Amino acid sequence: MSNRRAFIQNGLGFVSLGLTSPQFLRATSQGAMPKDGWAAIPTGKTLVVIEMTGGNDGLNTVVPYTDAAYAAARPNIGLKAGDVVKISDKLALHPAMKSLGAMFEKGRVAVVNGVGYPNPSRSHFQAMDIWQSGDPETQLRERSGWLGRYFDAGGPYLDTLSGIVMGAQLPLALESQNSPISLIGNGSDYDFGGADDRQKQMQVLHALYQGGTGAGANAEFVSNGGNDVYDGAETIRKALLNYDTRANSAANYPQNGLAQSLQTIAKLIAGDIGTRVFYATLGGFDTHTDQPQNHAALLRAVSESIAAFYRDLTAQGLDENVMLMTFSEFGRRVKENGAAGTDHGAANCLFLVGGSVRGGIFGDYPSLTDLDGGDLKHTTDFRRVYATVI
């Protein structure tokens, strides 16, 4: 497993850990502009982020199936060598991740091990803030997200569709000073109550914002925002309407919420609406009890949904321009607990998927015997991953 091999084709080098972040990320975390300025945000490339909320058990996701310490620490919930999806002579994926394993074999999945940061938090809220801000000291600074700062660096005001969240709440990762983000649920929100009166309602909304809202000095800002909402809604509606259903049929999406989100994202990418970043969430990974069955269902949903998404993109010739990244706020403890589950831990794994990804295994797998209070020590700083992704 190489620590310095690039995991994105023709991209930045991947460097294991180093306790400091790359210079440009240190600048963004403080809101500073580098002396040589920012490179323009590239067109034609799309990032899809999947948040696995709750603290995914990385040890049972990327499994060190030959390690005796693994079997000793998990006599009841540990996975057997004969069941897992092997990706090397030492590591394997959970048996529920056969679809992602097949993509790995084709060189389209990068597995990044031991991802974390110094002095990790085991609080869901603080750890998620750290991951989403890109800053382990986030509580000491103005709140903003690593992707929000990426957008702010591209100009004073981007299109409202530059970033799209599949949900009803804006994640910290996309909070910014100047860049609007669209929250669109599952895409059906843009019907405005049905086909019969949708156009009439849209016309009323447009007229309302053109005429102002009585907001005084802020009327022009509000009016422009309203028009952006109208235009964005129409753009999304048309992209969803014009999608080639043959590609969708070939993708064979499973029936789960994540798959539905990725299906909508595929339609919008095909519609070429200019979105740089899509953000989707799957919850339920806080597996303190009855982990084996629950975790298997969650990982199956992740694996099969991602595989369907890329079948869809490939059928449309779009897979080379779309990269997907998973993350979770922390991993789980090495030893199982007394309730057939695992408790909050530290270092974790993540996946990068797509045609622009150089597949393989990156980062040293943490030791299962040299622990930090029962938790895995990180070997890869998460800011290095962000740097390479950007």
N, C-alpha and C positions, 0 to 999 in steps of 0.2 A: 504494500500500500504506500503510494507516494504522497509525501506532504507538499511537494512543490509543483507537481504536475497540474496543468490547467484543467478545470472541470467544465469550462465553456470553450467550444471550438473558437480558436483565434482570439481568445479573451485574455483577461488578466491572469497572471500566475496565481495559483492558490498556495497560500503560505500558512502552515500550521501554527496556531497560537501567536506568540509574540504578545506580550501583555499590553501593548499599545495598539490603538487602531491605526489604519492608514491615515496619512496626513489629511487627505480631503475629507474623511469622515470626522476627524477631530475638528476640522473647521466647521462642518455642518452642524455638529452637536452644539456649537457655540454661536451659530448664526452668522459666522464670518465668511467673507468672500475671499478665496485664494487670490493672491496677487496677479496670477496669470488668468484669472477668470474661470468660468465654468465652460466646459464643452457643451455644445447644443444638445438638447434631448434628441436622440435619434428617432427617425420616423420608420414606420414599418416593422417595429419590434414591439412585442407585447409580453408583459409579465403577469402571470396569474399566481396569486398567493392564496394558499389554503391554511387557515388557522385551525389547528387541532386543539380545541379548547379543553382544559382540565388537567393537562400534564400527561402526555402520552408516555407509556412505558417503553422506552427505547430499547431496553434490554431484551424484551420479548418481541420487538419489532425487527431489529437487526441482531440476530442471536449468535453468541459465541459458542456454538454447539459442541465444540471439542474441549472447552475449558471445564476442568473438573470443579473449579470454584463456582461456576454457574450452576451446575447440578447440585452442589452442596447447599447453595444459598436458596435454591428454589425446588425443594423436593416434591412439592404438590402442583405448582403452577409452571414449572420449567418445561420447555418444549424438547421433545426427543429428536435425536439426530435423524431417525427414520421418517419423521413427519415434516421437517422444515423444507424450505425452498433454498437450496444451497447456491450461494453466489461466489464462494471461494472455498479453499480447503479448511477454513476456520470459521467463516461467517455464513449466515443464512437469513432469509426472510421468514417471517411468520407464515405458517401453512395457509392462512387465509389470503396471502398476497401473491398467489400464483400469477395473476394477470400482470402485476408490476414486475414479477420475476421474469416473465417472458419478455417484457420491454427491456429489462436489464440485459438479458442475453443478446438483444439486438443493439446494444450500445447506446440506449436512449435514456438511461437512468444513472445519475451520479448519487451514490450513497456517501454522505458526509458524517463521520463518526466523532463522538466526543465533543459536541458543540456546546459551548457555554461561555462563562465569563468569570472573572475573579470575584470572590466573596458572594457566591450566589444566594439569591433569596428563595425561600421555600413557601412564600406567600403567593397565592394565585394572583392577587391584584398587583402587588409590587413586581413580581417576576414578569407578568404580562406587560406592564408598563415599560420595563427595561427592554424586553424584546422589541416592543413596538416603537419605542423611542430610538432604539439603537444606542442607548446611553446608560451604563450601569449606575450613573450618578443622577439619573433623571429627576429625582425628587428635589435636587438642589438647583434646578434650572427651569427656565420657562418650558412648559410642555409643548412639544411638537414631535411629529413622527418622522422616521427615517425616510419614508416615501413622500411625506408632505414636504420635507426640505428638498428632496429631489425635484419635486414639481416647482417649488418656489425658485430654485436655481435656474429654471428654464425660462423665466420671464415674469413680469409683474402680474399677468392674468392669463391663465390658460382656459381653453374651452371647458365647459361644464362636464363634458364627456371624456375628458382626459383621464380621469380616474373614476371607476364605477365600483360601488360596493353592493354585493348581492345580500341585502339585508336592510334592516330599519334603523341601525345605529352606526354612527361613524366611528371606526376604530382609531385609536390614537396613532397608529402607523401612518394614517393619511391626514392627520391634523396639520395645518400649515398656517402661514401668515396671510397668503394672498391667493391661494389656488382653490377654486371650488371643486367639490367632489359630489357626484350623483349617487344617491341611494335608490335602488330600483326594485327592491324585493326580489321576486322571481321573474319579473318582466311583464306579468299580467296586469300590473298596476297601471299600465299605460292604456288601458281600455276605457277609463273614465266611466265605468258603469255600463258599458255595452255599445255595440256597433251603431245602434239606431241614433243615439244622442251624443255620441262621442265628438263628432265634428262640431256640432253646435256648442257643446261645452268648451271645446278648445278655442273656438272663435270668441266666445265670451271672455275666456281667460286672457286671450291675446289683446282684445279691446280694452279690458280693464287695465292691464299694465301699460298699454300705449297711452292711455289717458292720465296716468299717474295715480297715486294712492293717497294723496294728502299727507305725505311724509315730510313735507317742508323741504329743507336743504338736501334731504336724502332721497327725494322723489326720483331723481334721474337714476341713482344707483338701484333703487327698488324696481323701477321700470325696466332697466336693462336686465336685472336679475330675472324678472318675470318673463321677459322675452326669451332669455336663455332657457328657462324651464320649458316654455312652449316649444321652442325650436328643438331642444334636446328630446322632448317627449315624442315629437313627430319623427325625428331621426331614428329613435329606438323603435318606434312602431313600424316604420317602413323596413328597417333591417330585419325585424322579426317576421314581418309579413312576406318578405322577398326571399327568405332562406330556402335553399334547395333541400327539400324534404328527403330526397334520395340519399344524400350524405347522412342525414339524421337517422334514416332507417338502417343504413349500413352500420352505424355506430352501435346500435343495440344498447342504449343506455339502461342501466339497472333502475329499479324503482326505489330511489331514496332521495332525500333532500339535497345532498351534495351533488348527485348526478343531475338533478333538475337545474341547479345553479350552473354547473359546467355546461349543460346543454344550452342554456340561454347565453352563456358567455361565447360558446362556439358560434351561435347564430349572429351575435353582435360583431365578433371578429370577422366573420364572413361578410357582414354588411359594411366593413371598412369605415367605421364611424370615427376612427382616430383615437380610440382609447389606448392609453399606454399601460395602465395597470388595472387589473380586476382583482377583487378581494372577496373571498368566500370563506365561510366558517362551518365547521362540523364540531359539535360539542359531545360531551359524554365521556371524556378520557380520564376523569378522576376516579380511577378504578380501585377504591379502597376495599371493596368486597366483590366476591364472585367474578373475579377478573377474567378467567379463561373464556367463558362464553361471551361476555360483554365485549371484551377486547377483540376477539375474533370477528364479531359482527361489525365493529367499527373499522377495523383494518380491511375487511373485505369490501366495505363501502368505499373506502379511500382507494383501494387498489383497482376495483372494477370500474369505478367512476372515472378515474384518471385514464385507464386504458380505453374506455369508450370515448372520452373526450379526444384523445389523440387519434383514434380511428376516424372520428368525425373530421378533425383537422386534416389528416392525411388524405382523406377522400376529396378534400377541397384544395389540396396543394398548399396548405397553410402551416403545416407542422414545423417547418424550419424556422419560422419567425415567431414562434410562441414558446416561452419557457415557463414552466410551472415550478413553484417552490412550496414545500410544506414547512411548518414549524409548530412547536408547542412551547408553552412557557417554561416547562422544566421536565426532566425525566422522573423516574421513580427510584426508590431505594433498591439496593441490590438484593437484600433479603426480603422474602415474602413475609407478610404479616399473618396473624392467626385467623384471618377471615377470608382466606383464599384470594387475597389481593395484595396491593403494594401501596406504600405511602409516599408522600412527596419527597422527591430527590433533587438531583442537580443536572449534571451533563446528560445530553441527549443526542439522538441522531436526527437528520433531516434528509429529504430527497429533493433533487433537482431533476426535472424531466423535460425532454423535448428534443427536437431535431438539432438545435444549436448546442446541446449538451454533449460533452465528451464523457461517455459512460465509464463507470468504474467505481472503485472504492477509494475514498480520500479521507485523510486524517487518521491518526493512530487510534485504535480501539482502546478505551481506558482500561487500566488494570482493575481486575475484580478483587484483588487482595490489598493493593495500596489505595486505601479509601480515605475520604474526607468525612469522618463521622458517620460512616456507613454508606456514603454516597460516592458515585463515580466522580473522579476529578476530570475536569475538561482538558482536552488536548487541542481544541480548535476554537479560537475566539469567534463568536458569531458575527462580529463586525467585519472580519475577513471575508466571510461568506457574503455579506451585504455588499462589500466593496467589489467583489468579483461579479455579483449579479448586476450591479449598476453599470 
